[in-house]
Amino acid sequence: MEVQELGKQLWKCNDMCAAEATASLLQVEENFSGCLARMDALIFKPLLQSEPSDQKGKENFKLFLLLNDQFQALWNLTEENYQIVKQKCSASESFCIQDIYIVWKGDLFLSLYIRYFVTFANYVVVHGFEHATKSKSEAWKHHKTVLKQFLTDFTSETSMSLALYTVLHKPIRDHIEQYILLLNKLNEVLKEGSEKDIVTSAVKEYVKLKSFISQVLDEACFTKTLWKSLGYKFTDMLCVPERRLLEDSKNLPISASTNRSDRILLFDDVLVLIQGNSFQSFDLKLVWVDETCREKSALGPGTLKWRDGRNHVGDFKEGLEHGFGICLVPRRSEDRYDCYKCHWYEGKMRGYGICEYGNDMVYKGYFKDDVRQGFGILENFSAEHPFKYTGQWENDKKNGYGVWEDKDRGERYIGTWLDDHRHGQGIVVTQSGVCYQRTFHADKMVGSGILLLEDDSVYEGNFTQDLTFVGKGKLSFANGFILEGTFTNKSGQGLQTQGILNTSNEQLDERITKAQLGLKEFPVEKRWKGIYDQFLEFIHSGCKEEMEESFTGFHIQTSKELRKSQEYLFCQRGTEDVSWKTEDILEELVQHHELGSLQSYLEKALKSSLHPLGKLLKALTIAFQATYSGIGANRHLLTMAQEEVKYYAKKIWEFYQGLLHLALEQKGQLPVKCVDGEVSDQKAYSVVLPLILPCFYPELFMLYMLYHEREDDLYCQGIVDLSLFPDIKLLEFLDVQKHLWPLKDLTLTTNQRRSLIKDKCFLSATECLQKLITTVDPREKLLILQKTYEEIESTVSRVVEKDYKLPMDDLLPLLMYVVSRAKIQHLGAEIHLIRDLMDPTNQGGLYDFLLTALESCYEHIQRMRLHQRENCHVVHTS
């Protein structure tokens, strides 16, 4: 039997197994959902109706509210899973392992069970059930009789508090046991392959969950017994819901002194020495992990808690946070937490992480030595003052180059920062289109600047925060007039000036109206240093595996995604979750470094969110969009954006070379000789730039459109005028030689006249040129232009019945005809984008010649329209 046919049979067999497992799961989830509904109606809702008045009762009630939240989340997930399975079964569709959500979305199920039992254990420790059942409210007294009947269905315990304890954990633990039994049965009948491996891994995780729950409850009961045995004085001061007793000197042959009444209590966060009626406590700076973890060079998952409420869950090494972890830090002034989901190195945050602050701010970026350091994004989602900062951080403050968007004011600041203040050169772009460049000192504008207004007026001088002119300055109007003098703005009198108005200029210099900001002030190589530094650190480390995790990068945008990308707390990550390894990438680099396969390899790498180069590109894309999208779409920033994209290509090529050098070294091969800068730039523009351009094209082309808006409007009006001409009249108007007219293409129907037919001549060339807007790649745009030229030449050769090479005198009128019929809307933007981003090796060749010809056509159509305007003006004047 062929391998392909055997594979089909195995897959079909696995589908049948999945169908049977899904049917069993349906019954299991239906029963459990019903059980949870009764627990909600008979236990949670009644207990929530009677809030205690005493302080201790209020604290326990708040904890019970949290337990109810975890219960509701667990119930909702169970009900959702039940409905999905039910719908799948009733639809009679084919089944696969992906339909079994407890496998495919296992991490979600596991996390909710863990949260429930951790909160449940905390409630047990503080004698929560004992306090709850002593409620004196009338509602609770009335409910007791009904509740007792419900509890007898689950347990024979006579104590109400003990019965509640049993009912709120035993059915849930039994349900996890059913999951394990169901998955084991499925695993037994599955054929060997990836699906069996997935189910095997899922079984292991649920078994670990089962062990984890047993351990959590044992620790809670052990700790609860201690609090019961100690006096109220000690309990009131030492009892914390999250605290767990590890060892009691009463059970061990140790003592702190010769006095036998002394007692030592070792908790997971403090060491307590009791001497008579007093005690001393000592904070612990160590982590307790399972024996299995200790065997692995003291590396493994664990929990670290502090008395001030801090809580760290994650990986540890030799007693320190090391690897991925989640740390909750309480905010003193409010009942909220800062949540850090980050990488730790020897006890300190280092690498990429996400921090969700308790004040509605979120930071996504890099850390070093517990502070924000390098490239990062801070966003405030509160309604009061929403903002977003994208840029460099140093010592936990905004320092260096960065972009700030004030969503209330509709402004974006692009420039340098010092200790959280705008400091140095800066550009401010507003939603109304106004743009200015100033020097800032501690958030205040100092000195003179340049203010570019939406109507093309330009002011050079001093002005206030609300853009009022003050002091000496020069105002250049759109019509070419220049007003130079001293400006004042007195209350109730408006803007006043004393100076000279120069009316000799006919029009404003384009160097002013299209002035490009930020080029000297922000050298391109210094703009996003934090992104490049992180990548350099990764390469210089030899691409170590421990660095691989901390270099997660900005392909992850939410903490939920970050959490999913890491190993599951309390459980070891299975091999199926590892989608790439650094050594595999380095091996691939060596295999594809020849030019033939390099292009396709880089294309694949840059599209991957898991490849280092793909991660780098994603971070650069975020930085580019933060600067030039939305409010940042201003024509005065075009050159800044264009040189930035070119520099991205250059840096990506450099980093590719660095990775390749490392890969060859590790294989014992001689690294390729370093090429000079000119050759390296050429590779960047010819190989990398076309691959990364799609990521930046929407914002970049918008800037080109805004920059060439006036010329494109004039050109479009010219196109509208030319479109009124029939084909023959247009050929005649453009001085195309008559022997080149393709009259045979003008097929007539009844009542048609040849002189009135439109859009039939040079149709193939016109349709070809229209494809110019279908691609973002300058190379492909030039190929389309070449193909258009060939189509024109082919049509002419057919007309004259011989091979005909078009001289420039013939080409321009014919190309003008094709351009006028193609009606490309933003042709000026297209031409200049191609010119600026084309491969430098094409300069002076055929592509350069054809692009120049297209540019000439574009300018000629503008001049035609301009002459018409001037003629109309002369007529009206006369």
Secondary structure, DSSP 8 states (H G I E B T S, - for coil): --HHHHHHHHHHHHHHHHHHHHHHHHHHHHHHHHHHHHHIIIIIHHHHT---SSHHHHHHHHHHHHHHHHHHHHHHHHHHHHHHHHHHHHTT----GGG-HHHHTHHHHHHHHHHHHHHHHHHHHTTHHHHHHT---HHHHHHHHHHHHHHHTT----SHHHHHHHHTTHHHHHHHHHHHHHHHHHHHHS-SSHHHHHHHHHHHHHHHHHHHHHHHHHHHHHHHHHHHHS-HHHHHHH--TT--EEEEGGGTT--SSS-TT-EEEEESSEEEEEETTEEEEEE-------HHHHTTTTEEEEEEE-TTS-EEEEEEETTEEEEEEEEEEE-TTSS-EEEEEEEEETTEEEEEEEEE-TTSEEEEEEEETTEEEEEEEEEE--SSS-EEEEEEEETTEEEEEEEEEETTTTEEEEEEEETTEEEEEEEEEETTS-EEEEEEETTEEEEEEEEE-TTS-EEEEEE-TT--EEEEEEEE-TTS-EEEEEEEEETTTEEEEEEEEE---SS--HHHHT---STTTS-GGGTTHHHHHHHHHHHHTTS-HHHHHHT--TT--SHHHHHHHS--TTS---GGG----HHHHHHHHHHT-SHHHHHHHHHHHHH-SSSHHHHHHHHHHHHHHHHHSGGG--GGGHHHHHHHHHHHHHHHHHHHHHHHHHHHHHTT--------HHHHHHHIIIIIHHHHHHHHHHHHHHHHHHHTHHHHHHHHHHHHHHHTS-HHHHHHHTT--GGG--GGG----TT--GGG--S-TTHHHHHHHGGGGG---HHHHHHHHHHHHHHHHHHHHHHHTS-----HHHHHHHHHHHHHHH--TTHHHHHHHHHHHS-GGGTTSHHHHHHHHHHHHHHHHHHHHHHHHHHHHHHHH-
